[in-house]
């Protein structure tokens, strides 16, 4: 059998940056004659975000949960969060909000994830200059509830997407899962040139809240908010014509898991409340920060790039201490992480979609230039850091 190294009819190759290793971006594409190695790399065509309808200040959340303990109140007030989108249980006739049973929380997650996800997906496609009928692969990400059939099937039914659209679901990977999904879908995109793929992260964090007065619960309840983000990809022919030239090409990914911190972020079953409860170790920001340089060094290995060559940093808004730890360990400035800080201030931590909120703000600034490099970074349970290198 002969392996044809020429592109199939109708496809064209794209030149690689001269300062980067071509082998790092070759993708195996199955053809009728065998395996064809092509340098197709996915390009980001659009992004869209959405949030639930009700906004609470941190003081309003304290009031809603009737929290008066000064130690716990200080966690909320020192979070660098001003407001978040949340859907809390309605108060009863006496003004008391009662914990929701796990079944009700699962119903809440399903309804909110679909509603926010649909809004974010439509906004993403509009920015990409595409229609729902153009969609060929949909990958849905969520960690705030469990669904079978998966969220992707529900979205296809809700929006009337072509029933032949391929799909995937990433469940339970937490705040780093958006980049996990982007990595997987980038591979799908490279293997299907000219076809549109979307990663949709939709997190109904209000469906993962516990209502008690413990410090453990306060750490979680002071941080998370509802939100959804979607990002569209395409490789090969048609990517330049499908959207305004504002999106970068995805070049490379790198991961780092910290096995010693595997229990630092996790779901537990709360037997007293008869529901799931999320645990977040107070030391995790420092652990993550200490490994940020390790994973970025790995990301930039064999590229000829240094940290100082990265013009745009889009980091998960995991919390004030997480942002501070990453800033210090990577030698960044407050300006470098202005989008991350702004998303935390206005939305809190919206889990897997947080970095997409930051990316949208960067695009809205219109400061990117052809040739600029950017690094996307997320972190979450595992404990894990995920990174991606992109170029405009």
C-alpha positions in Angstrom: 0.0 0.0 0.0 1.3 3.5 -0.9 0.8 6.4 1.4 0.0 9.5 -0.5 1.7 12.6 1.0 -0.1 15.1 -1.2 -3.3 16.7 0.3 -6.6 15.2 -0.9 -8.3 17.1 -3.7 -10.0 20.3 -2.4 -7.8 20.6 0.7 -4.8 22.8 1.1 -2.0 23.0 3.6 -1.2 25.9 5.9 2.4 27.1 6.4 3.7 26.7 10.0 5.4 29.5 11.9 9.1 29.4 11.0 10.2 29.5 14.7 8.1 26.5 15.7 8.7 22.8 15.1 6.5 21.5 12.3 6.4 18.0 13.8 4.7 19.3 16.9 1.6 20.1 14.9 1.3 17.3 12.4 -2.0 15.4 12.8 -2.7 12.0 11.5 -5.8 12.1 9.2 -7.3 8.8 8.0 -7.8 8.8 4.2 -9.0 6.2 1.7 -5.3 5.4 0.8 -4.0 5.2 4.3 -2.7 7.7 6.8 -1.9 11.2 5.5 0.1 13.5 7.7 -1.1 17.1 7.3 -0.3 20.3 9.2 -3.9 21.3 9.7 -4.3 23.1 13.0 -7.6 24.3 14.4 -8.4 27.9 14.5 -10.8 29.5 17.0 -13.6 31.2 15.1 -15.8 32.5 17.8 -16.8 32.6 21.5 -20.0 33.3 23.4 -21.0 33.4 27.1 -24.2 33.5 29.1 -25.2 33.6 32.8 -28.3 33.0 34.9 -30.7 35.9 35.3 -30.4 36.9 39.0 -27.3 38.7 40.3 -26.3 38.8 43.9 -23.7 40.9 45.7 -21.6 39.1 48.3 -23.5 40.8 51.0 -26.8 39.7 49.5 -25.5 36.1 49.5 -24.6 36.4 53.2 -28.0 37.7 53.9 -29.7 35.0 51.9 -27.9 32.3 53.8 -28.4 34.2 57.1 -24.6 34.1 57.8 -23.5 36.3 60.7 -20.3 34.6 61.9 -17.5 37.2 61.4 -15.0 34.5 60.4 -17.2 33.2 57.6 -18.4 36.7 56.5 -14.7 37.7 56.1 -14.3 34.8 53.5 -17.0 36.4 51.4 -15.8 40.0 51.8 -12.1 39.2 51.0 -12.8 37.2 47.9 -12.3 40.0 45.4 -15.8 39.1 44.1 -18.4 41.9 43.9 -21.3 40.1 42.3 -22.3 36.7 40.9 -25.1 35.1 39.0 -27.0 32.6 41.2 -30.3 30.8 41.3 -31.0 30.3 45.0 -34.0 28.6 46.6 -36.9 31.0 47.2 -37.5 32.0 50.8 -40.6 30.7 52.6 -43.3 32.8 54.3 -40.9 33.5 57.1 -38.1 34.6 54.8 -36.1 31.4 55.4 -34.4 29.6 52.4 -34.3 25.8 52.9 -31.8 23.3 51.4 -33.0 21.7 48.2 -33.1 17.9 48.0 -30.5 16.3 45.6 -33.3 15.4 43.1 -34.4 19.0 42.9 -30.8 20.1 42.4 -30.4 17.7 39.6 -33.5 19.1 38.0 -32.2 22.6 38.5 -28.9 21.7 36.8 -30.6 20.2 33.8 -32.9 23.2 33.2 -30.2 25.8 33.8 -27.5 24.0 31.9 -29.7 23.8 28.8 -30.9 27.4 29.1 -27.5 29.0 29.6 -25.9 26.6 27.2 -28.3 27.5 24.4 -27.7 31.2 24.9 -23.9 30.8 24.9 -23.9 28.5 21.9 -26.0 30.9 19.8 -23.8 33.8 20.8 -20.7 31.9 19.8 -22.1 30.9 16.4 -23.2 34.4 15.7 -19.7 35.7 16.4 -18.3 33.0 14.2 -20.6 33.9 11.4 -22.1 30.4 11.5 -25.5 28.8 11.9 -26.8 25.9 14.0 -27.0 23.9 10.7 -23.2 24.3 10.2 -22.4 22.4 13.4 -20.8 19.0 12.9 -19.5 18.2 16.4 -20.7 19.4 19.8 -18.8 18.7 23.0 -20.6 19.6 26.2 -18.8 20.0 29.5 -20.3 20.2 33.0 -19.4 19.2 36.6 -22.4 20.6 38.5 -24.8 17.8 37.8 -25.1 14.4 36.2 -27.3 13.7 33.2 -28.1 10.6 31.2 -28.6 11.1 28.3 -25.9 13.6 28.3 -26.2 17.4 27.9 -25.1 17.2 24.3 -28.2 15.1 23.4 -30.4 17.5 25.3 -28.9 20.5 23.5 -29.4 18.8 20.1 -33.0 18.2 20.8 -33.6 21.6 22.4 -32.1 23.6 19.5 -33.1 21.4 16.6 -29.5 20.6 15.7 -29.0 18.0 12.9 -29.5 14.6 14.5 -26.4 13.4 12.6 -24.1 15.9 14.4 -21.4 14.0 16.3 -21.2 14.7 20.0 -19.2 14.1 23.2 -19.7 14.9 26.9 -17.1 15.6 29.5 -18.5 15.2 33.0 -16.9 15.6 36.4 -13.5 16.9 35.5 -14.2 20.2 37.2 -12.8 23.7 36.5 -10.0 22.5 34.2 -12.4 20.5 32.0 -12.8 23.3 29.4 -9.3 22.9 28.2 -9.5 19.1 28.4 -12.4 19.4 26.0 -10.6 21.9 23.8 -7.7 19.5 23.5 -10.0 16.6 22.4 -12.1 18.7 20.0 -9.0 20.2 18.5 -8.0 16.7 17.5 -11.4 16.1 16.0 -11.2 19.4 14.1 -7.8 18.6 12.6 -9.1 15.2 11.5 -12.2 16.9 9.9 -11.0 19.9 7.9 -13.6 22.4 7.0 -16.1 21.2 9.5 -17.3 23.3 12.5 -16.9 22.0 16.1 -18.0 23.7 19.3 -17.0 23.1 22.9 -19.8 24.2 25.3 -19.1 24.6 29.0 -22.2 25.1 31.1 -22.1 25.1 34.8 -25.1 25.6 37.1 -23.1 26.1 40.3 -26.3 27.0 42.1 -27.2 23.3 41.7 -24.1 22.4 43.7 -24.6 24.6 46.8 -24.9 23.3 50.4 -26.6 25.4 53.0 -24.9 25.2 56.3 -22.8 27.4 58.5 -19.5 25.5 58.3 -16.2 27.1 57.1 -15.9 24.3 54.5 -19.2 25.3 52.9 -18.3 29.0 53.2 -15.2 28.6 51.1 -17.3 27.1 48.3 -20.3 29.3 48.6 -18.3 32.5 48.6 -16.7 31.6 45.2 -18.8 30.0 42.6 -21.4 31.5 40.2 -23.6 30.3 37.3 -22.3 30.6 33.7 -21.8 29.1 30.3 -19.2 29.6 27.6 -18.9 28.2 24.1 -15.9 28.3 21.7 -16.0 27.3 18.0 -13.2 25.6 16.0 -12.4 24.8 12.4 -9.3 23.6 10.6 -8.3 23.4 7.0 -10.2 25.0 4.1 -12.8 27.6 5.0 -11.5 28.8 8.3 -10.3 32.1 7.0 -13.6 32.7 5.1 -15.9 31.7 7.9 -15.3 34.5 10.3 -13.6 37.8 10.8 -9.9 37.3 11.4 -10.0 37.7 15.2 -9.4 34.2 16.4 -6.0 32.5 16.9 -4.7 29.1 15.8 -4.4 26.4 18.4 -0.8 25.2 18.4 -0.2 22.9 21.4 -1.4 21.6 24.7 0.3 20.6 28.0 -1.0 19.1 31.2 0.3 18.6 34.7 -1.5 16.4 37.4 -0.5 16.6 41.0 -1.3 13.2 42.4 -0.4 14.2 46.0 -3.2 16.7 45.9 -5.8 14.3 44.3 -8.2 14.9 47.2 -7.8 18.7 47.4 -10.9 19.3 45.2 -13.7 16.7 45.3 -17.3 15.9 45.7 -18.4 14.1 48.9 -21.7 12.7 49.9 -23.1 14.7 52.8 -25.0 12.2 54.9 -26.5 14.8 57.1 -28.0 16.8 54.2 -28.5 13.7 52.0 -26.8 15.3 49.0 -23.5 16.0 47.3 -21.1 18.6 48.8 -18.0 20.0 47.2 -14.8 20.2 49.1 -12.0 22.7 48.3 -8.8 22.5 50.3 -7.7 26.0 51.5 -4.1 25.2 50.5 -4.9 24.4 46.9 -4.1 27.9 45.5 -0.5 27.6 46.7 -0.2 24.1 45.4 -1.5 25.1 42.0 0.7 28.2 41.9 3.8 26.1 42.6 3.2 24.0 39.6 2.2 26.8 37.1 5.7 27.3 36.0 6.3 23.6 35.5 3.4 23.2 33.1 4.1 26.4 31.2 7.7 25.3 30.7 6.5 22.1 29.3 4.0 23.9 27.0 6.8 26.1 25.6 9.4 23.3 25.2 10.6 22.9 21.6 8.8 26.0 20.4 11.7 28.5 20.8 9.4 30.7 22.9 9.9 32.0 26.5 7.4 33.3 28.9 8.3 36.9 28.0 7.2 36.1 24.4 3.6 35.5 25.5 1.5 38.6 25.0 -1.9 37.4 26.2 -2.5 35.3 29.4 -6.0 33.9 29.9 -6.1 32.1 33.2 -9.1 30.4 35.0 -10.6 32.8 37.6 -10.3 30.2 40.3 -10.2 32.7 43.2 -8.1 35.6 44.4 -5.5 33.4 46.0 -5.2 31.2 42.9 -4.7 34.3 40.7 -2.2 35.8 43.1 -0.2 32.5 43.2 -0.1 32.2 39.5 0.9 35.8 39.1 3.8 35.4 41.5 5.1 32.1 40.2 4.9 33.0 36.5 6.3 36.6 37.1 3.2 38.2 35.6 1.6 41.6 36.2 -1.8 42.5 37.3 -2.3 43.9 33.7 -1.5 40.5 32.3 -4.3 38.9 34.2 -6.8 41.8 34.0 -9.4 39.7 32.2 -9.2 36.9 34.8 -9.5 39.5 37.6 -12.4 41.1 36.0 -14.3 37.9 35.4 -13.8 36.9 39.1 -15.1 40.3 40.2 -18.2 40.2 38.0 -19.0 36.5 37.9 -17.0 34.7 40.5 -15.7 31.3 39.6 -17.9 29.9 36.8 -16.0 26.6 36.8 -15.0 25.1 33.4 -16.2 28.1 31.3 -14.3 30.8 33.2 -11.4 31.0 30.8 -13.9 31.6 27.9 -15.3 34.6 29.7 -11.7 36.0 29.9 -11.1 35.2 26.2 -14.3 37.0 25.2 -13.1 40.1 27.1 -9.7 40.0 25.4 -11.4 39.9 22.0 -13.7 42.8 22.9 -10.6 44.9 23.7 -9.4 44.4 20.1 -5.8 44.6 21.1 -4.5 41.3 19.6 -2.2 41.6 16.6 -1.2 39.0 13.9 1.7 37.0 15.3 0.8 37.5 19.0 1.1 34.4 21.2 -1.3 33.6 24.0 -1.5 31.0 26.8 -4.8 29.6 28.1 -4.6 28.0 31.6 -7.1 26.2 33.7 -6.8 24.2 36.9 -9.1 21.9 38.8 -9.6 18.5 40.5 -6.9 15.9 40.1 -5.3 18.3 41.1 -4.6 19.3 37.5 -3.3 22.2 35.4 -4.2 22.4 31.7 -2.6 24.8 29.2 -2.8 25.7 25.5 -0.6 27.7 23.3 -2.3 29.8 20.6 -1.2 32.3 18.0 -3.1 35.1 16.2 
